[in-house]
Amino acid sequence: MKSLEHQFSMLVREIRKKYVGNGPKEIKTRIMGPWVISEMKGNLTNVEEFMIHSENGKKMVHEARTTLVKDIYKDKEVVTKLEELVDAKLVTIFTDINLDLDIAMTVYVFNKPIESK
């Protein structure tokens, strides 16, 4: 059986693919108490990679990416999948992306410590 961290990473990839059009090339997930932290590399689409060559494009991509990710986790179906996987309620998320490195981090905060299965 796959580790909970691996299962969470695969679920995040599935969700990102559905809502963004492509999933990250690499995801590493760590569980620390009530926090599930996912580090994602290789997030940008070809169009986004082109856009970030200008400051204005960089701002647009950053704003769009962070807003979109936060909006994804307002979808009850998405939240339910995450909560069922870790057997806890999602309280909030924190997310950001470094466009130059093409690395995104999302911290999922749950209502109780997560037990590895």
C-alpha positions as CSV (number, residue, x, y, z in Angstrom):
1,M,0.0,0.0,0.0
2,K,1.2,3.5,-0.9
3,S,2.1,5.9,2.0
4,L,-0.4,8.5,2.9
5,E,2.0,11.2,1.7
6,H,2.2,9.5,-1.7
7,Q,-1.6,9.1,-1.9
8,F,-2.0,12.8,-1.0
9,S,0.4,13.8,-3.7
10,M,-1.5,11.8,-6.3
11,L,-4.8,13.4,-5.2
12,V,-3.3,16.8,-5.5
13,R,-1.9,16.0,-9.0
14,E,-5.4,14.8,-10.0
15,I,-7.1,17.9,-8.7
16,R,-4.5,20.3,-10.3
17,K,-4.8,18.5,-13.6
18,K,-8.6,18.8,-13.6
19,Y,-8.7,22.5,-12.7
20,V,-5.5,23.9,-14.2
21,G,-5.1,21.7,-17.2
22,N,-1.8,20.1,-16.2
23,G,-0.5,18.8,-12.9
24,P,2.9,19.5,-11.4
25,K,5.8,17.3,-12.8
26,E,7.0,16.5,-9.3
27,I,5.2,16.6,-5.9
28,K,6.6,15.9,-2.5
29,T,4.2,15.8,0.5
30,R,5.1,15.9,4.1
31,I,2.8,15.5,7.1
32,M,3.6,17.5,10.3
33,G,0.9,17.3,12.9
34,P,-2.2,18.9,11.5
35,W,-0.3,20.3,8.5
36,V,0.1,18.6,5.2
37,I,2.7,20.4,3.1
38,S,3.0,19.8,-0.6
39,E,5.9,21.1,-2.6
40,M,5.3,21.1,-6.4
41,K,7.8,21.5,-9.1
42,G,7.1,22.0,-12.8
43,N,3.8,23.8,-12.5
44,L,3.8,26.3,-15.3
45,T,2.2,25.9,-18.7
46,N,4.1,26.9,-21.9
47,V,2.0,30.1,-22.1
48,E,2.8,31.0,-18.5
49,E,6.5,30.4,-19.1
50,F,6.3,32.8,-22.0
51,M,4.3,35.4,-20.0
52,I,6.7,35.5,-17.0
53,H,9.5,37.1,-19.2
54,S,7.9,40.5,-18.4
55,E,7.2,42.0,-15.0
56,N,3.5,42.6,-15.9
57,G,3.2,39.0,-17.1
58,K,4.9,37.7,-14.0
59,K,2.3,39.6,-11.8
60,M,-0.6,38.3,-13.9
61,V,0.6,34.7,-13.7
62,H,1.3,34.9,-9.9
63,E,-2.1,36.4,-9.1
64,A,-3.9,34.0,-11.4
65,R,-2.1,31.0,-10.0
66,T,-2.6,31.8,-6.3
67,T,-6.2,32.9,-6.7
68,L,-7.1,29.8,-8.8
69,V,-5.5,27.4,-6.3
70,K,-7.4,29.0,-3.4
71,D,-10.6,28.8,-5.4
72,I,-10.1,25.1,-6.2
73,Y,-10.3,24.3,-2.5
74,K,-13.6,26.1,-2.1
75,D,-15.1,23.2,-4.1
76,K,-16.9,20.9,-1.7
77,E,-16.1,17.8,-3.8
78,V,-12.4,18.6,-3.7
79,V,-12.5,19.3,0.1
80,T,-14.4,16.0,0.7
81,K,-11.8,14.0,-1.2
82,L,-8.9,15.5,0.9
83,E,-10.8,15.1,4.2
84,E,-11.7,11.5,3.5
85,L,-8.1,10.6,2.7
86,V,-6.7,12.0,5.9
87,D,-9.7,11.5,8.2
88,A,-9.8,15.2,9.3
89,K,-11.6,18.4,8.4
90,L,-9.8,21.0,6.3
91,V,-9.6,24.3,8.1
92,T,-7.7,26.5,5.6
93,I,-4.9,26.5,3.1
94,F,-1.9,28.7,2.4
95,T,-0.4,28.7,-1.0
96,D,2.3,30.5,-3.1
97,I,4.4,30.0,-6.1
98,N,7.9,31.1,-7.0
99,L,7.7,31.7,-10.7
100,D,11.5,31.9,-11.3
101,L,12.1,28.5,-9.8
102,D,8.7,27.1,-10.9
103,I,8.1,25.8,-7.4
104,A,4.7,26.0,-5.6
105,M,4.0,25.3,-2.0
106,T,0.6,24.6,-0.4
107,V,0.1,24.1,3.3
108,Y,-3.2,22.3,4.1
109,V,-4.2,22.9,7.7
110,F,-6.5,20.3,9.2
111,N,-8.4,20.3,12.5
112,K,-6.3,17.6,14.1
113,P,-3.0,15.8,13.7
114,I,-2.9,13.5,10.7
115,E,-2.0,9.9,11.4
116,S,0.0,8.1,8.7
117,K,-1.9,5.0,7.6
